[in-house]
Amino acid sequence: MKKAKSLKTALCFLAPGCLIYAVFMLYPILQSLYLSFFEWSGYATVPPEFVGLQNYHYMFTDSIFYKALLNNLLYMGINIVIQIPVGLLLAIFLSKGRRGTRFYKAAFFMPVVLSATAIALLWKFILSPGKYSLQGTTQGRYLTGGVPPVRFSM
């Protein structure tokens, strides 16, 4: 009884994730596979014409396909061979209590903090009620009269 209840609970927790995966991953893949057997421009007004394996024949006889495939495999191989060991070595180095690890942790995390800060300052400037902000420009250009500025949440 307890085992069946825990299985039911696990399935209830897994169902939303599996549903999201099916909707946003599996459905587009299956739709693309289905559409690969048709000649279609993508417009809804033009009905797709079934061509069977003609698209695959064209793809495998095209010389650019093999060059693109080789480029992708080369890029993937280089990324796997270089990025994974370098990331693993950096993680090992930064997990030890050696001298300078706090500096390197801060240096690696700095771009995350700086980009979020820059975006926040940009939006603060855009939404501020000043003369040169987006709100001030649109009020001066399109509105006449005494419309008070909106102070948003900044």
C-alpha positions, 0 to 999 in steps of 0.5 A: 500500500505504501509503495503504491502511494509513493509511486502515485506521488512520484508520478504526480510530481513527474507528470507536469515536467513530462507534459512540458517536455512533450509539448515543447520538445517532442511535439516540435520534433515530430512535427518537423519530421512529419513536415520533412516529407512535404514540399511546403513554403510555410504559408498557411494559404499554400497547402503542403505537397507530399514528396516522400523521401525527395527532401532527404535525397536532395539533402544527402546529395548536396555537397554543402550538407557534408561540409556543414555536418563536418563543421558541426561535428568538429565544433562539437568535438572541440567543445567536448574535448576542451570545455569539459576538462577545463571546466572540471579542472577549474571546479576542482581548483576552486573547490579546494581551500587554496590561496586566491580561490575567492578572487577567482570565484568573484572573477568568474561570477562578475559577468553575471552580476554586472550584466544584471546590474547594467540591465537594471540601470538601463531600465531605470533610466528608460522608466524614470520620469525625467526629461530625457527618458522614454516617458519624458520623450513621449510625453513631450512629443505626443501629449500636450497639457499637464500630464503628471509623470508616472513614477513606476516602481523606481 
